Amino acid sequence: MRSRSLTASPNQCTARRGQGAVEFALLIPILVLLLAGAVDLGNGFQTYIALTNAAREGARYGADQPSDTATICTRVQQELPSTITVSCPNVAITFPTLSQSGCTGGGPKAGCPIRVTVTYTLTTILGSILGFNSINLVATIDLIVYNA
């Protein structure tokens, strides 16, 4: 019976090292896409939370001063971090209709809701790679006007 050698030949070691490099090269694009997706997801949630907080601040001011739309917009802009810029056309202030409570919409009325909607276009890393560069995020808050 022939004895087998337990040591690998030098050619086998080199081939296995090359195989690992090829497998790693095949996995790199997938890992980069996963990392970009995770970063975009975190950035998207952080931005949405900031937009919601800003819309809430605008609605809170609007519940007291519903006719002062310029200051409502300013309050929204001041609440946002410096990395997020929203212009006043992207801040919508409306007065929804509620038929049960006599709120007909169209203008501020005590006891009726004010709705502040903030729209922001988020640029994504993964979208740049896959061909869709941005996602529209919309945050809407309704509060009751108590001083009209």
ChimeraX attribute file (.defattr): number of C-alpha atoms within 10 A of each C-alpha:
attribute: neighborCount
match mode: 1-to-1
recipient: residues
	/A:1	3
	/A:2	4
	/A:3	5
	/A:4	6
	/A:5	7
	/A:6	6
	/A:7	6
	/A:8	8
	/A:9	9
	/A:10	8
	/A:11	8
	/A:12	10
	/A:13	11
	/A:14	10
	/A:15	11
	/A:16	11
	/A:17	10
	/A:18	12
	/A:19	12
	/A:20	11
	/A:21	12
	/A:22	11
	/A:23	10
	/A:24	12
	/A:25	11
	/A:26	11
	/A:27	11
	/A:28	11
	/A:29	11
	/A:30	11
	/A:31	12
	/A:32	12
	/A:33	15
	/A:34	13
	/A:35	14
	/A:36	17
	/A:37	16
	/A:38	14
	/A:39	14
	/A:40	18
	/A:41	14
	/A:42	12
	/A:43	15
	/A:44	17
	/A:45	12
	/A:46	11
	/A:47	19
	/A:48	19
	/A:49	14
	/A:50	18
	/A:51	27
	/A:52	21
	/A:53	18
	/A:54	28
	/A:55	32
	/A:56	24
	/A:57	22
	/A:58	31
	/A:59	29
	/A:60	21
	/A:61	20
	/A:62	29
	/A:63	26
	/A:64	15
	/A:65	17
	/A:66	26
	/A:67	16
	/A:68	11
	/A:69	18
	/A:70	9
	/A:71	15
	/A:72	27
	/A:73	27
	/A:74	16
	/A:75	20
	/A:76	27
	/A:77	23
	/A:78	15
	/A:79	18
	/A:80	20
	/A:81	12
	/A:82	8
	/A:83	6
	/A:84	14
	/A:85	11
	/A:86	18
	/A:87	13
	/A:88	15
	/A:89	10
	/A:90	14
	/A:91	24
	/A:92	16
	/A:93	23
	/A:94	18
	/A:95	22
	/A:96	17
	/A:97	16
	/A:98	12
	/A:99	9
	/A:100	7
	/A:101	9
	/A:102	11
	/A:103	18
	/A:104	15
	/A:105	16
	/A:106	10
	/A:107	16
	/A:108	24
	/A:109	21
	/A:110	15
	/A:111	16
	/A:112	23
	/A:113	26
	/A:114	27
	/A:115	22
	/A:116	27
	/A:117	23
	/A:118	28
	/A:119	20
	/A:120	20
	/A:121	15
	/A:122	17
	/A:123	16
	/A:124	20
	/A:125	19
	/A:126	21
	/A:127	15
	/A:128	11
	/A:129	11
	/A:130	10
	/A:131	9
	/A:132	12
	/A:133	14
	/A:134	15
	/A:135	13
	/A:136	9
	/A:137	15
	/A:138	16
	/A:139	19
	/A:140	19
	/A:141	19
	/A:142	20
	/A:143	19
	/A:144	19
	/A:145	23
	/A:146	16
	/A:147	14
	/A:148	15
